[in-house]
Amino acid sequence: MSQQEDDLRALAKIMDFMRGISFVLVAANMLWFTGIKTVESGWFYTTAYKILNNLDNACGLFHNPNNAKWFALLLLALSCFGTKGVKKESIRWKHIIIAITAGMFLYFGCWWMPAKEWLYSYIICTVTGYVALLFGGVWMGRMLKGNLMDDRFNNENESFMQETELKTNDYSVNLPTRFYYNKRWNKGWINVVNPFRATIVLGTPGSGKSYAVVNNYIKQCIEKGYSAYIYDFKF
């Protein structure tokens, strides 16, 4: 188990390193094509441009605005699918498609802006598109790899099928329920078909015993003509 955990930590560090390189490539792309300087350090920019110029001569990384972006996107995709996270119930494929579509449009669609001297617009579109692609990639990786049944302590494995049929008679008490099972929420019923055998409700203070059970029990008993003796120690 310890060896497996060490391997997972090592993999996570590699994925973080790849994502970090992706960030650097996006920043280098914006520096190369906009020339906007954010820090007062001549040495930093001289060294940065020398490195970027060598990369451009070696592999044509900055021959056009989208070359470096494709490399950054490849590393981002590998980092997203190489890690495993917890899938959120609120995330659906439609959210992923919207994020990736909008991200691709903003990320790659602004290639013409540096030529028009729209430098800040180019930066805003590139950063916004990259962030959208980052979220979309992370969500997609979690949807594809997040098999929740691998973990025994989760909503899927702790859930079970409950009664969904309403069973009534002249004496029954029926309490509506809502439960999570098979990756969706279901409506169900607690059918007390023979309340004469006695009923006990247990729960911690504030857990909703009176609101969900006792009040409904009293209401339905009154509606069905029961005679009742109600005693509440607190009042």
URSULQUI-V413006 format. One record per residue. RES is the residue in three letters. SS is DSSP state (2 for helix, 1 for strand, 0 for the rest). OMEGA is omega in degrees with one decimal (* if undefined). Layout:
# URSULQUI-V413006
[[RES	SS	OMEGA] [RES	SS	OMEGA]]
This chain:
# URSULQUI-V413006
[[MET	0	-179.9] [SER	2	178.4] [GLN	2	179.4] [GLN	2	178.2] [GLU	2	177.5] [ASP	2	178.3] [ASP	2	179.1] [LEU	2	177.4] [ARG	2	179.1] [ALA	2	177.9] [LEU	2	179.3] [ALA	2	178.9] [LYS	2	178.2] [ILE	2	179.1] [MET	2	177.4] [ASP	2	178.7] [PHE	2	178.4] [MET	2	178.3] [ARG	2	177.0] [GLY	2	176.7] [ILE	2	177.6] [SER	2	176.4] [PHE	2	-177.7] [VAL	2	179.6] [LEU	2	178.0] [VAL	2	178.3] [ALA	2	178.7] [ALA	2	177.5] [ASN	2	-179.2] [MET	2	177.7] [LEU	2	-176.5] [TRP	2	-172.3] [PHE	2	177.4] [THR	2	-179.4] [GLY	0	-179.7] [ILE	0	-177.9] [LYS	0	-175.3] [THR	0	179.0] [VAL	0	-179.4] [GLU	0	179.8] [SER	0	179.4] [GLY	2	179.7] [TRP	2	-178.5] [PHE	2	-176.8] [TYR	2	176.6] [THR	2	179.1] [THR	2	-178.5] [ALA	2	-179.5] [TYR	2	177.2] [LYS	2	179.0] [ILE	2	-178.6] [LEU	2	178.5] [ASN	2	176.3] [ASN	2	177.3] [LEU	2	179.9] [ASP	2	178.6] [ASN	2	-176.5] [ALA	2	-174.0] [CYS	2	177.5] [GLY	0	-173.5] [LEU	0	-176.1] [PHE	0	175.9] [HIS	0	174.8] [ASN	0	-172.8] [PRO	0	-172.9] [ASN	0	-178.5] [ASN	2	-179.9] [ALA	2	179.5] [LYS	2	178.3] [TRP	2	176.7] [PHE	2	179.2] [ALA	2	180.0] [LEU	2	177.6] [LEU	2	179.0] [LEU	2	177.6] [LEU	2	180.0] [ALA	2	178.9] [LEU	2	-179.8] [SER	2	-179.5] [CYS	2	-177.6] [PHE	2	179.5] [GLY	0	178.8] [THR	0	-178.2] [LYS	0	-180.0] [GLY	0	179.9] [VAL	0	-178.9] [LYS	0	177.1] [LYS	0	-179.8] [GLU	0	-175.7] [SER	0	-178.6] [ILE	0	177.5] [ARG	0	-178.5] [TRP	2	179.8] [LYS	2	177.2] [HIS	2	-179.8] [ILE	2	-179.1] [ILE	2	179.3] [ILE	2	-178.4] [ALA	2	-177.5] [ILE	2	179.4] [THR	2	178.7] [ALA	2	179.7] [GLY	2	179.1] [MET	2	-179.8] [PHE	2	-178.7] [LEU	2	-173.6] [TYR	2	-177.0] [PHE	2	-174.7] [GLY	0	-176.8] [CYS	0	-175.5] [TRP	0	-175.9] [TRP	0	-173.2] [MET	0	179.2] [PRO	2	179.0] [ALA	2	178.6] [LYS	2	-178.4] [GLU	0	174.4] [TRP	0	-169.3] [LEU	2	-178.5] [TYR	2	175.5] [SER	2	177.2] [TYR	2	-179.9] [ILE	2	-178.4] [ILE	2	-179.5] [CYS	2	-179.5] [THR	2	-178.3] [VAL	2	179.8] [THR	2	178.3] [GLY	2	-179.9] [TYR	2	178.8] [VAL	2	177.8] [ALA	2	177.1] [LEU	2	177.7] [LEU	2	178.7] [PHE	2	179.3] [GLY	2	178.6] [GLY	2	178.2] [VAL	2	178.6] [TRP	2	-179.8] [MET	2	178.0] [GLY	2	179.0] [ARG	2	178.9] [MET	2	-176.2] [LEU	2	-175.4] [LYS	2	-174.3] [GLY	0	176.4] [ASN	0	-173.4] [LEU	2	-179.3] [MET	2	176.1] [ASP	2	-178.6] [ASP	0	-176.4] [ARG	0	-179.0] [PHE	0	179.3] [ASN	0	-176.0] [ASN	2	-177.5] [GLU	2	-175.3] [ASN	2	177.5] [GLU	2	-179.2] [SER	0	179.1] [PHE	0	-179.8] [MET	0	-179.9] [GLN	0	-177.1] [GLU	0	179.4] [THR	0	-177.6] [GLU	0	177.0] [LEU	0	-178.9] [LYS	0	-175.9] [THR	0	169.0] [ASN	0	-175.6] [ASP	0	-173.7] [TYR	0	-171.3] [SER	0	170.2] [VAL	1	-173.5] [ASN	1	-176.7] [LEU	1	178.6] [PRO	1	-179.8] [THR	1	174.1] [ARG	1	-174.5] [PHE	1	-179.1] [TYR	1	179.0] [TYR	1	177.0] [ASN	0	174.1] [LYS	0	174.4] [ARG	1	178.5] [TRP	1	-178.0] [ASN	1	174.1] [LYS	1	-178.5] [GLY	1	-178.3] [TRP	1	164.9] [ILE	1	-175.2] [ASN	1	174.0] [VAL	1	-172.0] [VAL	0	179.1] [ASN	0	-176.9] [PRO	2	-179.5] [PHE	2	178.4] [ARG	2	178.0] [ALA	0	-179.2] [THR	0	176.8] [ILE	0	179.8] [VAL	0	-178.4] [LEU	0	177.6] [GLY	0	179.4] [THR	0	177.5] [PRO	0	179.6] [GLY	0	-178.0] [SER	0	176.1] [GLY	0	-179.5] [LYS	2	-177.5] [SER	2	-175.7] [TYR	2	-171.9] [ALA	2	-171.7] [VAL	2	-169.8] [VAL	2	-179.3] [ASN	2	177.3] [ASN	2	178.8] [TYR	2	-178.8] [ILE	2	-178.2] [LYS	2	-178.0] [GLN	2	177.2] [CYS	2	177.7] [ILE	2	-179.9] [GLU	2	-177.6] [LYS	0	172.7] [GLY	0	176.7] [TYR	0	164.9] [SER	0	-170.9] [ALA	0	170.6] [TYR	0	-174.1] [ILE	0	-177.4] [TYR	0	179.3] [ASP	0	-174.8] [PHE	0	-175.0] [LYS	0	-176.2] [PHE	0	*]]
